[in-house]
Amino acid sequence: METKTKLIKVNNKNSYFDPYKDFLEEILNISSKIYDSQQKILEKLDTFETRIIDLEKSIKPYKNDNDIQDLKELKYEQLCIDKKDIDKALLYADYRSVIHIFRLIYKNKNNSNYAYPIRITGKRSYEYYDNNKWNPDLYGYHSMNVICKNIQNLFMSFNIIENYNIEEFMSNQTFIFKLSEDRYKKDIFKNIIEEVRINNL
């Protein structure tokens, strides 16, 4: 069945207006205004993008020689350190033991930008230096596990009966085993990040 447009007579004259046509014209008018606004926004975005690109060109690259100068890579490996430093660290038998070794192994006082191979990129995001580049590390899980595992293995290699009496050995062993617990590792990593924050200014 064909639908006919209803025409409304105006002022008893022979002129009529089509309400649908008037409505469509209004929609087209609004659409045109929206389109114009969108074009203006796109033009501004293009301008901002151009300005950002120009700004990036004028600034030193984020990764430069100073960023990575003599940084020790953060990777799973066998660490080497003197026994006297191990003894000093194990006296604490808490997060300070790890921080002490972390400073000795990874800190680079000569790097003007980054003292450690970890940098903070957001509230819960980090990057670690390995394979000659910075690598993303959301929540710091990789950095945390590498640090705790490397230092745990280091402590384990020195904590033998020949080096300590039985009480010292057992006390050290209890602490060393805790470095495998996720909750304990997270607490240690908070202190690691605070150390990084203070030194990577």
C-alpha positions as a Python dict, from the first residue, in 0.01 Angstrom:
ca = {
    (1, 'M'): (0, 0, 0),
    (2, 'E'): (149, 334, -104),
    (3, 'T'): (195, 593, 170),
    (4, 'K'): (116, 949, 71),
    (5, 'T'): (271, 1253, 231),
    (6, 'K'): (17, 1452, 425),
    (7, 'L'): (3, 1815, 305),
    (8, 'I'): (-107, 2089, 540),
    (9, 'K'): (-290, 2394, 409),
    (10, 'V'): (-153, 2724, 530),
    (11, 'N'): (-367, 3043, 573),
    (12, 'N'): (-639, 2908, 348),
    (13, 'K'): (-428, 2985, 45),
    (14, 'N'): (-329, 2755, -233),
    (15, 'S'): (17, 2704, -76),
    (16, 'Y'): (103, 2394, 122),
    (17, 'F'): (410, 2283, 314),
    (18, 'D'): (545, 1933, 352),
    (19, 'P'): (640, 1865, 721),
    (20, 'Y'): (869, 1577, 619),
    (21, 'K'): (1060, 1796, 377),
    (22, 'D'): (1104, 2064, 640),
    (23, 'F'): (1226, 1800, 887),
    (24, 'L'): (1475, 1658, 637),
    (25, 'E'): (1609, 2003, 563),
    (26, 'E'): (1668, 2059, 934),
    (27, 'I'): (1850, 1727, 963),
    (28, 'L'): (2068, 1814, 663),
    (29, 'N'): (2145, 2152, 814),
    (30, 'I'): (2249, 1993, 1146),
    (31, 'S'): (2455, 1728, 964),
    (32, 'S'): (2633, 1999, 770),
    (33, 'K'): (2720, 2183, 1090),
    (34, 'I'): (2850, 1861, 1249),
    (35, 'Y'): (3061, 1789, 942),
    (36, 'D'): (3210, 2141, 953),
    (37, 'S'): (3292, 2097, 1321),
    (38, 'Q'): (3456, 1761, 1257),
    (39, 'Q'): (3667, 1912, 982),
    (40, 'K'): (3785, 2186, 1215),
    (41, 'I'): (3876, 1927, 1481),
    (42, 'L'): (4067, 1719, 1226),
    (43, 'E'): (4255, 2027, 1110),
    (44, 'K'): (4352, 2106, 1470),
    (45, 'L'): (4464, 1747, 1526),
    (46, 'D'): (4679, 1764, 1214),
    (47, 'T'): (4831, 2087, 1345),
    (48, 'F'): (4902, 1930, 1686),
    (49, 'E'): (5057, 1624, 1522),
    (50, 'T'): (5283, 1843, 1311),
    (51, 'R'): (5388, 2040, 1617),
    (52, 'I'): (5463, 1720, 1811),
    (53, 'I'): (5675, 1584, 1526),
    (54, 'D'): (5866, 1913, 1507),
    (55, 'L'): (5914, 1910, 1883),
    (56, 'E'): (6045, 1552, 1878),
    (57, 'K'): (6293, 1648, 1609),
    (58, 'S'): (6419, 1939, 1814),
    (59, 'I'): (6475, 1728, 2126),
    (60, 'K'): (6749, 1468, 2170),
    (61, 'P'): (6628, 1115, 2099),
    (62, 'Y'): (6487, 948, 2409),
    (63, 'K'): (6745, 675, 2375),
    (64, 'N'): (7091, 821, 2349),
    (65, 'D'): (7444, 736, 2451),
    (66, 'N'): (7399, 880, 2799),
    (67, 'D'): (7092, 663, 2859),
    (68, 'I'): (7279, 339, 2807),
    (69, 'Q'): (7636, 435, 2888),
    (70, 'D'): (7791, 141, 3075),
    (71, 'L'): (7455, 17, 3205),
    (72, 'K'): (7462, -344, 3320),
    (73, 'E'): (7196, -548, 3144),
    (74, 'L'): (6917, -683, 3361),
    (75, 'K'): (6901, -1051, 3267),
    (76, 'Y'): (6921, -1394, 3425),
    (77, 'E'): (7285, -1464, 3497),
    (78, 'Q'): (7535, -1585, 3752),
    (79, 'L'): (7649, -1285, 3958),
    (80, 'C'): (8002, -1244, 4091),
    (81, 'I'): (8078, -1063, 4415),
    (82, 'D'): (8315, -1086, 4714),
    (83, 'K'): (8220, -1299, 5014),
    (84, 'K'): (8261, -1004, 5251),
    (85, 'D'): (7979, -827, 5067),
    (86, 'I'): (7762, -1138, 5091),
    (87, 'D'): (7829, -1161, 5464),
    (88, 'K'): (7734, -796, 5511),
    (89, 'A'): (7413, -839, 5312),
    (90, 'L'): (7303, -1154, 5493),
    (91, 'L'): (7334, -982, 5832),
    (92, 'Y'): (7006, -803, 5753),
    (93, 'A'): (6816, -1110, 5631),
    (94, 'D'): (6541, -889, 5483),
    (95, 'Y'): (6482, -655, 5185),
    (96, 'R'): (6798, -462, 5280),
    (97, 'S'): (7005, -769, 5191),
    (98, 'V'): (6875, -754, 4834),
    (99, 'I'): (6909, -376, 4809),
    (100, 'H'): (7273, -399, 4923),
    (101, 'I'): (7360, -650, 4650),
    (102, 'F'): (7145, -469, 4395),
    (103, 'R'): (7346, -150, 4449),
    (104, 'L'): (7679, -330, 4423),
    (105, 'I'): (7591, -520, 4106),
    (106, 'Y'): (7372, -285, 3907),
    (107, 'K'): (7437, 75, 4013),
    (108, 'N'): (7632, 295, 3773),
    (109, 'K'): (7724, 627, 3933),
    (110, 'N'): (7877, 758, 3610),
    (111, 'N'): (7557, 748, 3406),
    (112, 'S'): (7410, 1100, 3408),
    (113, 'N'): (7054, 983, 3335),
    (114, 'Y'): (7008, 633, 3471),
    (115, 'A'): (7196, 479, 3762),
    (116, 'Y'): (7015, 147, 3722),
    (117, 'P'): (6898, -69, 3429),
    (118, 'I'): (6537, -3, 3531),
    (119, 'R'): (6337, 309, 3459),
    (120, 'I'): (5988, 411, 3566),
    (121, 'T'): (5755, 491, 3276),
    (122, 'G'): (5419, 508, 3453),
    (123, 'K'): (5235, 442, 3776),
    (124, 'R'): (5271, 65, 3737),
    (125, 'S'): (5485, 33, 3429),
    (126, 'Y'): (5860, 10, 3393),
    (127, 'E'): (6132, -67, 3143),
    (128, 'Y'): (6442, -278, 3193),
    (129, 'Y'): (6766, -255, 2998),
    (130, 'D'): (6871, -571, 2816),
    (131, 'N'): (7006, -662, 2473),
    (132, 'N'): (7124, -302, 2421),
    (133, 'K'): (6775, -154, 2448),
    (134, 'W'): (6498, -60, 2689),
    (135, 'N'): (6222, -321, 2709),
    (136, 'P'): (5865, -269, 2840),
    (137, 'D'): (5786, -435, 3172),
    (138, 'L'): (5424, -386, 3282),
    (139, 'Y'): (5395, -407, 3662),
    (140, 'G'): (5769, -483, 3674),
    (141, 'Y'): (5721, -860, 3690),
    (142, 'H'): (6019, -942, 3470),
    (143, 'S'): (6256, -704, 3652),
    (144, 'M'): (6137, -830, 3990),
    (145, 'N'): (6187, -1195, 3900),
    (146, 'V'): (6530, -1142, 3742),
    (147, 'I'): (6662, -945, 4040),
    (148, 'C'): (6529, -1184, 4304),
    (149, 'K'): (6637, -1497, 4116),
    (150, 'N'): (6987, -1371, 4045),
    (151, 'I'): (7045, -1259, 4403),
    (152, 'Q'): (6885, -1572, 4545),
    (153, 'N'): (7123, -1789, 4341),
    (154, 'L'): (7413, -1571, 4451),
    (155, 'F'): (7326, -1611, 4821),
    (156, 'M'): (7269, -1983, 4772),
    (157, 'S'): (7613, -2033, 4621),
    (158, 'F'): (7780, -1878, 4929),
    (159, 'N'): (7555, -2020, 5199),
    (160, 'I'): (7732, -2348, 5266),
    (161, 'I'): (7834, -2513, 5590),
    (162, 'E'): (8200, -2436, 5520),
    (163, 'N'): (8127, -2062, 5532),
    (164, 'Y'): (7886, -2040, 5830),
    (165, 'N'): (7803, -2222, 6148),
    (166, 'I'): (7485, -2429, 6153),
    (167, 'E'): (7267, -2156, 6308),
    (168, 'E'): (7384, -1893, 6059),
    (169, 'F'): (7345, -2138, 5775),
    (170, 'M'): (6983, -2223, 5871),
    (171, 'S'): (6892, -1858, 5926),
    (172, 'N'): (7039, -1762, 5588),
    (173, 'Q'): (6864, -2052, 5420),
    (174, 'T'): (6525, -1948, 5558),
    (175, 'F'): (6571, -1597, 5420),
    (176, 'I'): (6702, -1722, 5085),
    (177, 'F'): (6400, -1948, 5034),
    (178, 'K'): (6168, -1653, 5095),
    (179, 'L'): (6308, -1487, 4783),
    (180, 'S'): (6098, -1734, 4582),
    (181, 'E'): (5768, -1625, 4740),
    (182, 'D'): (5565, -1388, 4522),
    (183, 'R'): (5441, -1178, 4812),
    (184, 'Y'): (5792, -1133, 4946),
    (185, 'K'): (5931, -1054, 4601),
    (186, 'K'): (5668, -783, 4551),
    (187, 'D'): (5763, -622, 4881),
    (188, 'I'): (6130, -630, 4783),
    (189, 'F'): (6054, -485, 4442),
    (190, 'K'): (5875, -187, 4600),
    (191, 'N'): (6200, -106, 4778),
    (192, 'I'): (6399, -164, 4460),
    (193, 'I'): (6178, 85, 4274),
    (194, 'E'): (6220, 340, 4551),
    (195, 'E'): (6597, 301, 4518),
    (196, 'V'): (6565, 348, 4141),
    (197, 'R'): (6336, 651, 4183),
    (198, 'I'): (6580, 826, 4413),
    (199, 'N'): (6879, 766, 4185),
    (200, 'N'): (6725, 798, 3837),
    (201, 'L'): (6645, 1169, 3855),
}
